[in-house]
Amino acid sequence: MAKKQIGVVSNYFEHVGVAALKLGAALKVGDKIKIVGGEKEFEQEIKSMQVQHEKVEKAKKGDEVGIKVGEKVRKGYRVFKV
């Protein structure tokens, strides 16, 4: 399946394992994403996300969301929907 870039990592909070994503397309809980940057490339399912510290089920283009990630990421890593 062709993957489409839907955003970019804008920040990473190591102490809680959360990445902030600046979205270029809609994203919802249950979607599967792939994060690519540097030597790293991994996929994961969105189990929950937050906008402004409020839990949300979906987010739209332009939103900045926080999601728990399984690996360390860095600012500028690209996010694709798979």
LINPEPE-V149252 format. One record per residue. N is the residue number from 1. RES is the residue in one letter. D_LAST is the distance of its C-alpha to the last C-alpha in Angstrom with 1 decimal. Layout:
BEGIN
n = [N	N]
res = [RES	RES]
d_last = [D_LAST	D_LAST]
END
This chain:
BEGIN
n = [1	2	3	4	5	6	7	8	9	10	11	12	13	14	15	16	17	18	19	20	21	22	23	24	25	26	27	28	29	30	31	32	33	34	35	36	37	38	39	40	41	42	43	44	45	46	47	48	49	50	51	52	53	54	55	56	57	58	59	60	61	62	63	64	65	66	67	68	69	70	71	72	73	74	75	76	77	78	79	80	81	82]
res = [M	A	K	K	Q	I	G	V	V	S	N	Y	F	E	H	V	G	V	A	A	L	K	L	G	A	A	L	K	V	G	D	K	I	K	I	V	G	G	E	K	E	F	E	Q	E	I	K	S	M	Q	V	Q	H	E	K	V	E	K	A	K	K	G	D	E	V	G	I	K	V	G	E	K	V	R	K	G	Y	R	V	F	K	V]
d_last = [7.0	7.4	5.2	7.4	9.3	10.0	12.7	14.8	16.5	20.0	21.6	21.5	24.0	24.7	27.3	24.8	21.6	20.0	18.0	18.7	16.0	17.3	14.9	14.8	13.0	13.1	11.4	12.6	13.4	11.4	8.0	5.7	5.5	6.6	10.1	12.1	15.9	19.1	19.1	16.2	12.6	11.0	8.3	9.5	9.6	11.5	14.9	17.0	17.4	20.5	21.9	25.4	25.7	25.2	22.7	20.4	18.1	16.4	16.7	17.1	16.9	19.5	19.4	19.5	18.0	18.7	16.4	17.4	15.8	16.6	17.7	19.7	18.1	20.0	20.5	18.8	15.7	12.7	9.7	6.3	3.8	0.0]
END
